[in-house]
Amino acid sequence: MTFYDEWLETPARIQSEFQESATVAKDRDIPWVSTPQDAKVKLMIANQQGFATMGSNVLKAEIPVGWHTGKHRHGEEAIHILEGEGFSIIDGQRFDWHKNSTIQIPFWSEHQHFNDGDVPVLYLSAMSFDLERFVRLARIEQLETCGPNDPVQLSGFPSQESQYYADGSRAVIHLEDAPTDPSLEPQGAIAAVANQHHHLQYLAVPGNGFRATSVAITHLWSEPPYHHSGRHKHLEAVVYALEGDGYTDMHGEKVAWSAGDVLYVPPAMWEHEHTNNNPAPIKQLRIQFGIRFWFTDIWPEGFTSQRIYDSDGQPIEAGPIERDRERSFD
């Protein structure tokens, strides 16, 4: 077999890997570990965890009361605060945050996070380290280790002056300030994203002043009880279940998830639709990895986001579950 024979067999092998890929990281099944950076952390999405990713990583970490993380620098990172309050020092600037704040950390910026509240801080982190490693460009440097806060050090930090970095890009947005204006949609007014969710707020998107290349936490959406999202397909999707329980109809299979889990849709252009079949609302975070859009741009045929239509030729958009049941009896 020549190298070219192996190339010809590659597409079929990749499709087989997609079929075998894990599709949900169950929070309760992943153990905590300790690292120089975090007192408690768990790796949720990575190739080594059984996910057929495009180089994407998702982690969850905890900062104990009165503690700080280590200080380090690496590739671009997106963070969402799940619980607690505190602040980050990023390249010497202070940025305050609390539950449901979203933070964008630029490439190779020194950063460290401090818990100055009364409860443990829990945060979600997204990076592209697997991709950076694959292309031989991964860089990470540990500068300090995690540990208890020093009151003298805390008192010496400056107050927050702005939510923006010195170069004009935004560092942090709080959910209470996150707009719902659909004109902020990064993908524009394409059919695949129209009426995709019942309620949508925009987080780290260009319209809110953010600059992101490899990763960003861009949306928080919610569905009421007994509602479903729109149905569409595109390359890789990564979704964190913030609140509630439900399932995702993915490639003809129902993938169940609960609050704390991470849903992973492989980059196989699989149809998918999120469903809340419970009496409480659900909330989910969208984690965007830029490699997906890079491939969409260079090879749009087949990789562009596409809306799915029903047998009557109508787009399957967000709405009550009962609506689909009624249509099935027409």
TAWOMO-V765723 format. One record per run of one state. SS is the DSSP state (~ for helix, > for strand, _ for the rest). FROM is the first residue (numbers start at 1). TO is the last residue. If there is no record, write none. Layout:
[[SS:FROM:TO] [SS:FROM:TO]]
This chain:
[[_:1:2] [~:3:20] [_:21:23] [>:24:25] [_:26:26] [~:27:29] [_:30:32] [>:33:33] [_:34:39] [>:40:45] [_:46:46] [~:47:49] [_:50:56] [>:57:63] [_:64:66] [>:67:68] [_:69:70] [>:71:73] [_:74:76] [>:77:83] [_:84:84] [>:85:90] [_:91:92] [>:93:98] [_:99:100] [>:101:105] [_:106:110] [>:111:115] [_:116:120] [>:121:127] [_:128:128] [~:129:134] [_:135:140] [>:141:144] [_:145:146] [>:147:148] [_:149:150] [~:151:156] [_:157:163] [>:164:164] [_:165:169] [>:170:170] [_:171:171] [>:172:174] [~:175:177] [_:178:181] [~:182:184] [_:185:198] [>:199:202] [_:203:205] [~:206:208] [_:209:214] [>:215:223] [_:224:226] [>:227:228] [_:229:231] [>:232:233] [_:234:236] [>:237:243] [_:244:244] [>:245:250] [_:251:252] [>:253:258] [_:259:261] [>:262:265] [_:266:271] [>:272:276] [_:277:281] [>:282:289] [~:290:298] [_:299:299] [~:300:303] [_:304:305] [>:306:307] [_:308:308] [>:309:309] [_:310:314] [>:315:315] [_:316:318] [>:319:320] [~:321:328] [_:329:330]]
